[in-house]
Amino acid sequence: MAHIDQDLSAALYMLGFKLLGGDLSSGEIAEITGDMTIKLVHPPGEELKFVVELPGEKQMIFSVEPHQIVNLAERWSTRN
C-alpha cells in the first residue's frame, strides 16, 4: 500500500489532481485528465514518477521528489 504525506496530498489537490483512493498496490497515487493524462505513480521499490500519457499511446516519464511537487504548489498558489 502506497502512502503519501499530508503536504504532498494537499499540493496535489491544489494543482488539480484527483487522489486515487482505495488499493494503491499498483502504485497509482493521483491523476489529472484532459487532452492528456498525468499520473503520479510510486511503484513498489521504485522512485516517485509523473507519467504523462499522450495521444497515440505514447508516454513521457519523469522522476520527481515529493518536495518538488509541494514547492510547485506553493509557487502556484501565490500566483493565483
N, C-alpha and C positions, 0 to 999 in steps of 0.2 A: 504494500500500500504506500503510495507516494504521500508526502506531507509537505505543505508549504507554510511558511510563517505568515503572521498577520500583515507585516509590512508588504510582502510580495503579493499577497492576496488583495490588499487594498490598492496597490499600484496597478495590478492587472484590471481591477474593476474600474479605476479612474481612466485607464486607457481604452476602455470599451470591450474588454474581453469578457466572455461568458465562462465562468468557472464550471468545470465539469465535475459534478459530484459523483457519489457512488463509488464503484470499484475502479480504482486508479492503477490496477496492476499492469495495465497496458502502458502506463507512463504518461498518458494524456492528462494534462492539468487544466488547460484553458484554451479557448479558441475565439477567433473573431472572423466573421464571414462577410463577404461582399463579392466583388469581382474576382477576388482570390480568397483563399482561406489561410489564416495564420494560426498555427497551433503552438502552444508551449508544451513540450514533452520532456519527460525525465525518465527514460528507460532505466530499468534496474541495472545498477553497476556502471551507468554512463553519466555524462555531464548533462546539464540542463541545455535544451536546444529550442530555437524557434524553427519550425518547419513551415515554409511558405509554399503552398500548393497553387501552382499556376495553371491556367488553361492548357489543355493538351497533355494532361497528366505529367507535367514537369514539376520538379521541386527544387527549392533552394534551402539549404540547411545552415543555420548559424549557431555556433556555441555562444552561450550567454551566462553571465554570473547574475544571481538574484539582485545584487546591489545596483547593477546597471539598469535593470527594469525599474527599481524604486527611484533611482536618480532621474530617469527619463520622465516618470510620472510627476515627480516634484517640479521639474522644469516645465512640463506641460501645464500643470495646474497654475503656475504663476503667469503664464501667457494667456490663459483663458479666463 
